[in-house]
Amino acid sequence: MNVLRGDSTGELGLSGTRSELLALGRELRSVHWEIPLEKVSDPFPYSRLLSLITFRRASGKVMISSSGDRESLDVQGGPESLSLLADNIEGFASEADVDDHLHVDCCGDHDYLAEGSGSVVVAIG
């Protein structure tokens, strides 16, 4: 699995095999975790590759962020909201065609994402 970041836009792209994305869904329901990420030689069309996904359980809706300094994708939120995110990722991993992608982004009153959360494009790859 890998996460790529576009520095000029802040856009994040997460890709993994179906089994890696299903495992990520399971991990979202855990208490605390870190997942080291694979290295790829060329992050194009993104600017760079992040090295880690970190998770911290908190209250409320899910906040997704990426600090340019830390080289990590950071996810925090309450159990109910994280479970909804996990359901979406697992459903995508189970049912999507390999050319499909899933946009995880906040618009208006979102069911599980906090206002101001970063967005991620999830793909099978």
N, CA, C and O atoms as a GROMACS GRO file, in nm:
protein
  500
    1MET      N    1   0.085  -0.117   0.000
    1MET     CA    2   0.000   0.000   0.000
    1MET      C    3   0.090   0.123   0.000
    1MET      O    4   0.198   0.121   0.059
    2ASN      N    5   0.044   0.230  -0.067
    2ASN     CA    6   0.120   0.354  -0.062
    2ASN      C    7   0.026   0.473  -0.060
    2ASN      O    8  -0.089   0.465  -0.102
    3VAL      N    9   0.079   0.586  -0.009
    3VAL     CA   10   0.006   0.712  -0.007
    3VAL      C   11   0.095   0.817  -0.072
    3VAL      O   12   0.210   0.835  -0.033
    4LEU      N   13   0.039   0.886  -0.170
    4LEU     CA   14   0.111   0.990  -0.242
    4LEU      C   15   0.047   1.124  -0.211
    4LEU      O   16  -0.074   1.133  -0.188
    5ARG      N   17   0.130   1.229  -0.212
    5ARG     CA   18   0.081   1.363  -0.178
    5ARG      C   19   0.123   1.462  -0.286
    5ARG      O   20   0.238   1.464  -0.329
    6GLY      N   21   0.027   1.544  -0.330
    6GLY     CA   22   0.056   1.656  -0.418
    6GLY      C   23   0.079   1.778  -0.332
    6GLY      O   24  -0.015   1.830  -0.273
    7ASP      N   25   0.202   1.827  -0.324
    7ASP     CA   26   0.233   1.938  -0.234
    7ASP      C   27   0.162   2.067  -0.272
    7ASP      O   28   0.121   2.142  -0.184
    8SER      N   29   0.145   2.093  -0.400
    8SER     CA   30   0.082   2.219  -0.440
    8SER      C   31  -0.068   2.220  -0.412
    8SER      O   32  -0.126   2.326  -0.389
    9THR      N   33  -0.132   2.103  -0.413
    9THR     CA   34  -0.277   2.095  -0.392
    9THR      C   35  -0.314   2.035  -0.258
    9THR      O   36  -0.426   2.055  -0.210
   10GLY      N   37  -0.223   1.962  -0.195
   10GLY     CA   38  -0.254   1.890  -0.073
   10GLY      C   39  -0.331   1.761  -0.098
   10GLY      O   40  -0.367   1.690  -0.004
   11GLU      N   41  -0.357   1.730  -0.226
   11GLU     CA   42  -0.431   1.609  -0.261
   11GLU      C   43  -0.353   1.485  -0.221
   11GLU      O   44  -0.231   1.479  -0.236
   12LEU      N   45  -0.427   1.386  -0.172
   12LEU     CA   46  -0.368   1.259  -0.130
   12LEU      C   47  -0.427   1.145  -0.211
   12LEU      O   48  -0.547   1.142  -0.237
   13GLY      N   49  -0.343   1.052  -0.250
   13GLY     CA   50  -0.387   0.932  -0.320
   13GLY      C   51  -0.339   0.810  -0.244
   13GLY      O   52  -0.220   0.794  -0.219
   14LEU      N   53  -0.432   0.723  -0.208
   14LEU     CA   54  -0.399   0.600  -0.136
   14LEU      C   55  -0.431   0.483  -0.228
   14LEU      O   56  -0.543   0.473  -0.279
   15SER      N   57  -0.335   0.394  -0.251
   15SER     CA   58  -0.363   0.277  -0.332
   15SER      C   59  -0.307   0.153  -0.267
   15SER      O   60  -0.205   0.157  -0.198
   16GLY      N   61  -0.376   0.043  -0.288
   16GLY     CA   62  -0.333  -0.085  -0.234
   16GLY      C   63  -0.409  -0.197  -0.302
   16GLY      O   64  -0.504  -0.173  -0.376
   17THR      N   65  -0.366  -0.318  -0.276
   17THR     CA   66  -0.438  -0.433  -0.328
   17THR      C   67  -0.572  -0.443  -0.254
   17THR      O   68  -0.593  -0.376  -0.153
   18ARG      N   69  -0.659  -0.526  -0.306
   18ARG     CA   70  -0.787  -0.546  -0.237
   18ARG      C   71  -0.765  -0.593  -0.093
   18ARG      O   72  -0.830  -0.544  -0.001
   19SER      N   73  -0.673  -0.688  -0.074
   19SER     CA   74  -0.650  -0.739   0.062
   19SER      C   75  -0.589  -0.632   0.152
   19SER      O   76  -0.620  -0.628   0.271
   20GLU      N   77  -0.503  -0.546   0.099
   20GLU     CA   78  -0.445  -0.438   0.180
   20GLU      C   79  -0.552  -0.337   0.222
   20GLU      O   80  -0.553  -0.290   0.335
   21LEU      N   81  -0.643  -0.304   0.129
   21LEU     CA   82  -0.750  -0.210   0.162
   21LEU      C   83  -0.849  -0.270   0.262
   21LEU      O   84  -0.900  -0.200   0.349
   22LEU      N   85  -0.876  -0.400   0.249
   22LEU     CA   86  -0.963  -0.467   0.346
   22LEU      C   87  -0.897  -0.467   0.484
   22LEU      O   88  -0.965  -0.447   0.585
   23ALA      N   89  -0.766  -0.491   0.489
   23ALA     CA   90  -0.693  -0.488   0.616
   23ALA      C   91  -0.695  -0.346   0.675
   23ALA      O   92  -0.707  -0.331   0.796
   24LEU      N   93  -0.684  -0.244   0.591
   24LEU     CA   94  -0.691  -0.106   0.639
   24LEU      C   95  -0.827  -0.080   0.703
   24LEU      O   96  -0.834  -0.016   0.808
   25GLY      N   97  -0.933  -0.129   0.641
   25GLY     CA   98  -1.066  -0.115   0.700
   25GLY      C   99  -1.073  -0.177   0.838
   25GLY      O  100  -1.130  -0.118   0.930
   26ARG      N  101  -1.016  -0.296   0.854
   26ARG     CA  102  -1.014  -0.361   0.986
   26ARG      C  103  -0.934  -0.278   1.086
   26ARG      O  104  -0.974  -0.264   1.201
   27GLU      N  105  -0.820  -0.225   1.042
   27GLU     CA  106  -0.735  -0.145   1.132
   27GLU      C  107  -0.804  -0.017   1.177
   27GLU      O  108  -0.779   0.031   1.288
   28LEU      N  109  -0.890   0.039   1.093
   28LEU     CA  110  -0.961   0.162   1.131
   28LEU      C  111  -1.049   0.140   1.254
   28LEU      O  112  -1.086   0.236   1.322
   29ARG      N  113  -1.083   0.016   1.281
   29ARG     CA  114  -1.166  -0.016   1.398
   29ARG      C  115  -1.081  -0.046   1.522
   29ARG      O  116  -1.135  -0.074   1.629
   30SER      N  117  -0.949  -0.041   1.508
   30SER     CA  118  -0.858  -0.069   1.620
   30SER      C  119  -0.843   0.054   1.709
   30SER      O  120  -0.894   0.162   1.676
   31VAL      N  121  -0.774   0.037   1.819
   31VAL     CA  122  -0.756   0.147   1.914
   31VAL      C  123  -0.647   0.244   1.869
   31VAL      O  124  -0.669   0.365   1.870
   32HIS      N  125  -0.532   0.194   1.830
   32HIS     CA  126  -0.421   0.279   1.787
   32HIS      C  127  -0.328   0.196   1.699
   32HIS      O  128  -0.300   0.080   1.730
   33TRP      N  129  -0.283   0.254   1.590
   33TRP     CA  130  -0.194   0.180   1.503
   33TRP      C  131  -0.111   0.272   1.416
   33TRP      O  132  -0.140   0.391   1.402
   34GLU      N  133  -0.009   0.215   1.360
   34GLU     CA  134   0.072   0.280   1.257
   34GLU      C  135   0.097   0.176   1.149
   34GLU      O  136   0.120   0.059   1.179
   35ILE      N  137   0.091   0.220   1.025
   35ILE     CA  138   0.120   0.130   0.913
   35ILE      C  139   0.233   0.189   0.832
   35ILE      O  140   0.216   0.296   0.772
   36PRO      N  141   0.348   0.123   0.828
   36PRO     CA  142   0.455   0.170   0.738
   36PRO      C  143   0.412   0.142   0.594
   36PRO      O  144   0.346   0.042   0.566
   37LEU      N  145   0.449   0.231   0.504
   37LEU     CA  146   0.405   0.222   0.366
   37LEU      C  147   0.519   0.184   0.271
   37LEU      O  148   0.636   0.207   0.300
   38GLU      N  149   0.481   0.126   0.158
   38GLU     CA  150   0.578   0.088   0.055
   38GLU      C  151   0.639   0.211  -0.010
   38GLU      O  152   0.579   0.318  -0.012
   39LYS      N  153   0.758   0.193  -0.060
   39LYS     CA  154   0.825   0.298  -0.138
   39LYS      C  155   0.801   0.270  -0.287
   39LYS      O  156   0.806   0.155  -0.330
   40VAL      N  157   0.776   0.374  -0.363
   40VAL     CA  158   0.768   0.362  -0.508
   40VAL      C  159   0.871   0.457  -0.566
   40VAL      O  160   0.903   0.560  -0.506
   41SER      N  161   0.923   0.423  -0.683
   41SER     CA  162   1.032   0.503  -0.738
   41SER      C  163   0.985   0.636  -0.794
   41SER      O  164   1.059   0.735  -0.788
   42ASP      N  165   0.864   0.641  -0.849
   42ASP     CA  166   0.817   0.765  -0.911
   42ASP      C  167   0.675   0.795  -0.864
   42ASP      O  168   0.582   0.722  -0.901
   43PRO      N  169   0.655   0.899  -0.785
   43PRO     CA  170   0.521   0.930  -0.735
   43PRO      C  171   0.432   1.003  -0.836
   43PRO      O  172   0.319   1.037  -0.802
   44PHE      N  173   0.479   1.029  -0.958
   44PHE     CA  174   0.402   1.104  -1.058
   44PHE      C  175   0.261   1.049  -1.070
   44PHE      O  176   0.245   0.927  -1.074
   45PRO      N  177   0.158   1.131  -1.074
   45PRO     CA  178   0.154   1.276  -1.091
   45PRO      C  179   0.160   1.353  -0.959
   45PRO      O  180   0.143   1.475  -0.958
   46TYR      N  181   0.184   1.284  -0.849
   46TYR     CA  182   0.196   1.350  -0.720
   46TYR      C  183   0.339   1.397  -0.698
   46TYR      O  184   0.429   1.365  -0.776
   47SER      N  185   0.360   1.475  -0.591
   47SER     CA  186   0.493   1.530  -0.562
   47SER      C  187   0.582   1.433  -0.486
   47SER      O  188   0.702   1.426  -0.511
   48ARG      N  189   0.522   1.359  -0.393
   48ARG     CA  190   0.606   1.271  -0.310
   48ARG      C  191   0.524   1.161  -0.246
   48ARG      O  192   0.401   1.162  -0.246
   49LEU      N  193   0.600   1.067  -0.193
   49LEU     CA  194   0.544   0.950  -0.128
   49LEU      C  195   0.550   0.968   0.023
   49LEU      O  196   0.653   1.012   0.076
   50LEU      N  197   0.442   0.937   0.093
   50LEU     CA  198   0.443   0.940   0.239
   50LEU      C  199   0.490   0.804   0.290
   50LEU      O  200   0.476   0.703   0.221
   51SER      N  201   0.545   0.801   0.410
   51SER     CA  202   0.606   0.678   0.460
   51SER      C  203   0.524   0.606   0.567
   51SER      O  204   0.560   0.495   0.607
   52LEU      N  205   0.414   0.667   0.614
   52LEU     CA  206   0.345   0.610   0.729
   52LEU      C  207   0.200   0.658   0.733
   52LEU      O  208   0.170   0.772   0.698
   53ILE      N  209   0.110   0.568   0.777
   53ILE     CA  210  -0.026   0.608   0.814
   53ILE      C  211  -0.034   0.592   0.965
   53ILE      O  212   0.000   0.487   1.019
   54THR      N  213  -0.080   0.697   1.033
   54THR     CA  214  -0.098   0.688   1.178
   54THR      C  215  -0.246   0.707   1.212
   54THR      O  216  -0.318   0.776   1.141
   55PHE      N  217  -0.288   0.646   1.319
   55PHE     CA  218  -0.426   0.654   1.362
   55PHE      C  219  -0.431   0.682   1.511
   55PHE      O  220  -0.353   0.626   1.589
   56ARG      N  221  -0.524   0.768   1.548
   56ARG     CA  222  -0.548   0.794   1.690
   56ARG      C  223  -0.699   0.805   1.711
   56ARG      O  224  -0.767   0.881   1.643
   57ARG      N  225  -0.749   0.727   1.805
   57ARG     CA  226  -0.891   0.734   1.838
   57ARG      C  227  -0.917   0.862   1.916
   57ARG      O  228  -0.845   0.894   2.010
   58ALA      N  229  -1.020   0.934   1.876
   58ALA     CA  230  -1.061   1.058   1.941
   58ALA      C  231  -1.214   1.059   1.941
   58ALA      O  232  -1.276   0.958   1.909
   59SER      N  233  -1.273   1.170   1.975
   59SER     CA  234  -1.419   1.179   1.969
   59SER      C  235  -1.458   1.252   1.842
   59SER      O  236  -1.379   1.325   1.783
   60GLY      N  237  -1.582   1.231   1.800
   60GLY     CA  238  -1.637   1.305   1.688
   60GLY      C  239  -1.606   1.243   1.553
   60GLY      O  240  -1.571   1.126   1.541
   61LYS      N  241  -1.622   1.326   1.452
   61LYS     CA  242  -1.605   1.282   1.314
   61LYS      C  243  -1.458   1.266   1.279
   61LYS      O  244  -1.369   1.314   1.350
   62VAL      N  245  -1.433   1.199   1.170
   62VAL     CA  246  -1.297   1.168   1.125
   62VAL      C  247  -1.230   1.292   1.068
   62VAL      O  248  -1.289   1.365   0.988
   63MET      N  249  -1.106   1.314   1.108
   63MET     CA  250  -1.022   1.419   1.053
   63MET      C  251  -0.903   1.350   0.986
   63MET      O  252  -0.829   1.275   1.051
   64ILE      N  253  -0.886   1.376   0.857
   64ILE     CA  254  -0.772   1.323   0.781
   64ILE      C  255  -0.681   1.440   0.751
   64ILE      O  256  -0.725   1.544   0.702
   65SER      N  257  -0.552   1.422   0.780
   65SER     CA  258  -0.458   1.530   0.754
   65SER      C  259  -0.324   1.471   0.713
   65SER      O  260  -0.294   1.354   0.735
   66SER      N  261  -0.244   1.556   0.654
   66SER     CA  262  -0.109   1.517   0.616
   66SER      C  263  -0.018   1.637   0.638
   66SER      O  264  -0.036   1.743   0.578
   67SER      N  265   0.077   1.617   0.724
   67SER     CA  266   0.174   1.721   0.751
   67SER      C  267   0.291   1.703   0.657
   67SER      O  268   0.347   1.594   0.646
   68GLY      N  269   0.328   1.807   0.589
   68GLY     CA  270   0.442   1.799   0.499
   68GLY      C  271   0.570   1.763   0.570
   68GLY      O  272   0.659   1.701   0.511
   69ASP      N  273   0.582   1.802   0.696
   69ASP     CA  274   0.704   1.775   0.772
   69ASP      C  275   0.715   1.629   0.816
   69ASP      O  276   0.825   1.574   0.819
   70ARG      N  277   0.603   1.567   0.851
   70ARG     CA  278   0.607   1.434   0.911
   70ARG      C  279   0.608   1.321   0.809
   70ARG      O  280   0.641   1.207   0.844
   71GLU      N  281   0.574   1.348   0.684
   71GLU     CA  282   0.569   1.243   0.582
   71GLU      C  283   0.469   1.134   0.619
   71GLU      O  284   0.491   1.016   0.589
   72SER      N  285   0.358   1.172   0.684
   72SER     CA  286   0.258   1.073   0.724
   72SER      C  287   0.118   1.120   0.691
   72SER      O  288   0.090   1.240   0.681
   73LEU      N  289   0.030   1.023   0.676
   73LEU     CA  290  -0.113   1.046   0.666
   73LEU      C  291  -0.168   1.019   0.805
   73LEU      O  292  -0.151   0.909   0.858
   74ASP      N  293  -0.234   1.118   0.863
   74ASP     CA  294  -0.284   1.106   1.001
   74ASP      C  295  -0.436   1.100   0.999
   74ASP      O  296  -0.502   1.184   0.937
   75VAL      N  297  -0.491   1.001   1.069
   75VAL     CA  298  -0.635   0.979   1.076
   75VAL      C  299  -0.675   0.974   1.222
   75VAL      O  300  -0.615   0.901   1.301
   76GLN      N  301  -0.776   1.054   1.258
   76GLN     CA  302  -0.827   1.047   1.396
   76GLN      C  303  -0.977   1.067   1.392
   76GLN      O  304  -1.030   1.136   1.305
   77GLY      N  305  -1.045   1.006   1.488
   77GLY     CA  306  -1.190   1.020   1.494
   77GLY      C  307  -1.252   0.923   1.593
   77GLY      O  308  -1.184   0.837   1.649
   78GLY      N  309  -1.381   0.938   1.612
   78GLY     CA  310  -1.456   0.853   1.702
   78GLY      C  311  -1.486   0.718   1.640
   78GLY      O  312  -1.484   0.704   1.518
   79PRO      N  313  -1.516   0.618   1.723
   79PRO     CA  314  -1.537   0.482   1.675
   79PRO      C  315  -1.649   0.468   1.570
   79PRO      O  316  -1.633   0.395   1.473
   80GLU      N  317  -1.759   0.538   1.591
   80GLU     CA  318  -1.871   0.527   1.497
   80GLU      C  319  -1.833   0.584   1.360
   80GLU      O  320  -1.862   0.523   1.257
   81SER      N  321  -1.770   0.699   1.359
   81SER     CA  322  -1.729   0.762   1.233
   81SER      C  323  -1.621   0.681   1.163
   81SER      O  324  -1.624   0.666   1.041
   82LEU      N  325  -1.526   0.629   1.239
   82LEU     CA  326  -1.420   0.546   1.180
   82LEU      C  327  -1.477   0.418   1.122
   82LEU      O  328  -1.428   0.368   1.021
   83SER      N  329  -1.580   0.364   1.186
   83SER     CA  330  -1.645   0.243   1.135
   83SER      C  331  -1.714   0.270   1.000
   83SER      O  332  -1.711   0.186   0.911
   84LEU      N  333  -1.775   0.387   0.986
   84LEU     CA  334  -1.837   0.424   0.858
   84LEU      C  335  -1.732   0.439   0.749
   84LEU      O  336  -1.753   0.395   0.636
   85LEU      N  337  -1.619   0.502   0.781
   85LEU     CA  338  -1.509   0.513   0.685
   85LEU      C  339  -1.459   0.374   0.648
   85LEU      O  340  -1.438   0.345   0.530
   86ALA      N  341  -1.441   0.288   0.747
   86ALA     CA  342  -1.396   0.151   0.722
   86ALA      C  343  -1.494   0.077   0.631
   86ALA      O  344  -1.452   0.008   0.539
   87ASP      N  345  -1.624   0.092   0.656
   87ASP     CA  346  -1.726   0.029   0.572
   87ASP      C  347  -1.712   0.072   0.426
   87ASP      O  348  -1.721  -0.011   0.336
   88ASN      N  349  -1.690   0.201   0.404
   88ASN     CA  350  -1.675   0.252   0.267
   88ASN      C  351  -1.551   0.195   0.199
   88ASN      O  352  -1.558   0.154   0.083
   89ILE      N  353  -1.440   0.191   0.270
   89ILE     CA  354  -1.316   0.139   0.212
   89ILE      C  355  -1.328  -0.011   0.184
   89ILE      O  356  -1.287  -0.058   0.079
   90GLU      N  357  -1.386  -0.085   0.279
   90GLU     CA  358  -1.404  -0.229   0.261
   90GLU      C  359  -1.501  -0.259   0.147
   90GLU      O  360  -1.477  -0.351   0.068
   91GLY      N  361  -1.610  -0.183   0.137
   91GLY     CA  362  -1.705  -0.201   0.028
   91GLY      C  363  -1.641  -0.174  -0.107
   91GLY      O  364  -1.662  -0.248  -0.203
   92PHE      N  365  -1.562  -0.068  -0.113
   92PHE     CA  366  -1.490  -0.035  -0.236
   92PHE      C  367  -1.393  -0.147  -0.272
   92PHE      O  368  -1.390  -0.192  -0.386
   93ALA      N  369  -1.314  -0.193  -0.175
   93ALA     CA  370  -1.215  -0.298  -0.200
   93ALA      C  371  -1.281  -0.427  -0.247
   93ALA      O  372  -1.224  -0.499  -0.329
   94SER      N  373  -1.399  -0.456  -0.196
   94SER     CA  374  -1.468  -0.581  -0.230
   94SER      C  375  -1.538  -0.577  -0.364
   94SER      O  376  -1.545  -0.678  -0.433
   95GLU      N  377  -1.590  -0.459  -0.402
   95GLU     CA  378  -1.682  -0.454  -0.516
   95GLU      C  379  -1.634  -0.373  -0.636
   95GLU      O  380  -1.689  -0.390  -0.745
   96ALA      N  381  -1.535  -0.288  -0.621
   96ALA     CA  382  -1.496  -0.197  -0.729
   96ALA      C  383  -1.418  -0.268  -0.838
   96ALA      O  384  -1.350  -0.368  -0.814
   97ASP      N  385  -1.429  -0.214  -0.959
   97ASP     CA  386  -1.342  -0.257  -1.068
   97ASP      C  387  -1.205  -0.194  -1.046
   97ASP      O  388  -1.194  -0.093  -0.977
   98VAL      N  389  -1.102  -0.253  -1.103
   98VAL     CA  390  -0.966  -0.202  -1.080
   98VAL      C  391  -0.946  -0.061  -1.135
   98VAL      O  392  -0.854   0.008  -1.092
   99ASP      N  393  -1.029  -0.016  -1.228
   99ASP     CA  394  -1.018   0.119  -1.282
   99ASP      C  395  -1.095   0.222  -1.200
   99ASP      O  396  -1.082   0.342  -1.225
  100ASP      N  397  -1.174   0.178  -1.105
  100ASP     CA  398  -1.254   0.269  -1.022
  100ASP      C  399  -1.168   0.336  -0.915
  100ASP      O  400  -1.056   0.292  -0.887
  101HIS      N  401  -1.220   0.440  -0.857
  101HIS     CA  402  -1.157   0.503  -0.742
  101HIS      C  403  -1.266   0.558  -0.651
  101HIS      O  404  -1.379   0.582  -0.694
  102LEU      N  405  -1.231   0.577  -0.527
  102LEU     CA  406  -1.324   0.624  -0.424
  102LEU      C  407  -1.274   0.758  -0.372
  102LEU      O  408  -1.161   0.769  -0.326
  103HIS      N  409  -1.359   0.860  -0.380
  103HIS     CA  410  -1.325   0.990  -0.324
  103HIS      C  411  -1.376   0.998  -0.181
  103HIS      O  412  -1.496   0.986  -0.156
  104VAL      N  413  -1.284   1.017  -0.088
  104VAL     CA  414  -1.319   1.038   0.052
  104VAL      C  415  -1.293   1.185   0.079
  104VAL      O  416  -1.181   1.225   0.109
  105ASP      N  417  -1.400   1.264   0.068
  105ASP     CA  418  -1.384   1.407   0.090
  105ASP      C  419  -1.510   1.465   0.150
  105ASP      O  420  -1.620   1.414   0.131
  106CYS      N  421  -1.492   1.573   0.222
  106CYS     CA  422  -1.600   1.636   0.297
  106CYS      C  423  -1.667   1.744   0.212
  106CYS      O  424  -1.601   1.832   0.156
  107CYS      N  425  -1.798   1.736   0.206
  107CYS     CA  426  -1.874   1.844   0.143
  107CYS      C  427  -2.004   1.862   0.223
  107CYS      O  428  -2.086   1.770   0.230
  108GLY      N  429  -2.021   1.977   0.280
  108GLY     CA  430  -2.140   2.003   0.360
  108GLY      C  431  -2.142   1.923   0.488
  108GLY      O  432  -2.039   1.904   0.553
  109ASP      N  433  -2.260   1.876   0.526
  109ASP     CA  434  -2.277   1.800   0.650
  109ASP      C  435  -2.252   1.653   0.619
  109ASP      O  436  -2.346   1.578   0.590
  110HIS      N  437  -2.128   1.612   0.626
  110HIS     CA  438  -2.088   1.476   0.592
  110HIS      C  439  -2.120   1.381   0.707
  110HIS      O  440  -2.115   1.419   0.824
  111ASP      N  441  -2.152   1.255   0.672
  111ASP     CA  442  -2.189   1.156   0.774
  111ASP      C  443  -2.076   1.125   0.872
  111ASP      O  444  -2.100   1.110   0.992
  112TYR      N  445  -1.952   1.116   0.822
  112TYR     CA  446  -1.844   1.073   0.912
  112TYR      C  447  -1.718   1.157   0.904
  112TYR      O  448  -1.628   1.138   0.986
  113LEU      N  449  -1.706   1.250   0.809
  113LEU     CA  450  -1.587   1.335   0.800
  113LEU      C  451  -1.611   1.470   0.864
  113LEU      O  452  -1.717   1.531   0.846
  114ALA      N  453  -1.512   1.517   0.938
  114ALA     CA  454  -1.520   1.648   1.002
  114ALA      C  455  -1.498   1.759   0.899
  114ALA      O  456  -1.426   1.740   0.801
  115GLU      N  457  -1.562   1.873   0.922
  115GLU     CA  458  -1.537   1.989   0.837
  115GLU      C  459  -1.389   2.023   0.847
  115GLU      O  460  -1.333   2.026   0.957
  116GLY      N  461  -1.326   2.049   0.733
  116GLY     CA  462  -1.184   2.081   0.730
  116GLY      C  463  -1.094   1.959   0.712
  116GLY      O  464  -0.972   1.973   0.702
  117SER      N  465  -1.155   1.840   0.708
  117SER     CA  466  -1.077   1.719   0.686
  117SER      C  467  -1.016   1.720   0.547
  117SER      O  468  -1.076   1.771   0.452
  118GLY      N  469  -0.896   1.664   0.536
  118GLY     CA  470  -0.835   1.647   0.405
  118GLY      C  471  -0.910   1.543   0.325
  118GLY      O  472  -0.988   1.465   0.380
  119SER      N  473  -0.887   1.541   0.195
  119SER     CA  474  -0.952   1.442   0.110
  119SER      C  475  -0.848   1.342   0.060
  119SER      O  476  -0.730   1.372   0.049
  120VAL      N  477  -0.897   1.221   0.030
  120VAL     CA  478  -0.812   1.114  -0.017
  120VAL      C  479  -0.883   1.045  -0.132
  120VAL      O  480  -1.004   1.019  -0.125
  121VAL      N  481  -0.810   1.014  -0.238
  121VAL     CA  482  -0.860   0.934  -0.347
  121VAL      C  483  -0.805   0.794  -0.328
  121VAL      O  484  -0.683   0.774  -0.328
  122VAL      N  485  -0.895   0.696  -0.310
  122VAL     CA  486  -0.856   0.556  -0.285
  122VAL      C  487  -0.867   0.478  -0.415
  122VAL      O  488  -0.966   0.488  -0.487
  123ALA      N  489  -0.763   0.399  -0.446
  123ALA     CA  490  -0.763   0.320  -0.570
  123ALA      C  491  -0.707   0.182  -0.542
  123ALA      O  492  -0.632   0.160  -0.447
  124ILE      N  493  -0.746   0.088  -0.628
  124ILE     CA  494  -0.690  -0.047  -0.622
  124ILE      C  495  -0.570  -0.048  -0.714
  124ILE      O  496  -0.581  -0.013  -0.832
  125GLY      N  497  -0.458  -0.086  -0.661
  125GLY     CA  498  -0.339  -0.085  -0.746
  125GLY      C  499  -0.223  -0.159  -0.686
  125GLY      O  500  -0.116  -0.167  -0.746
   0.00000   0.00000   0.00000
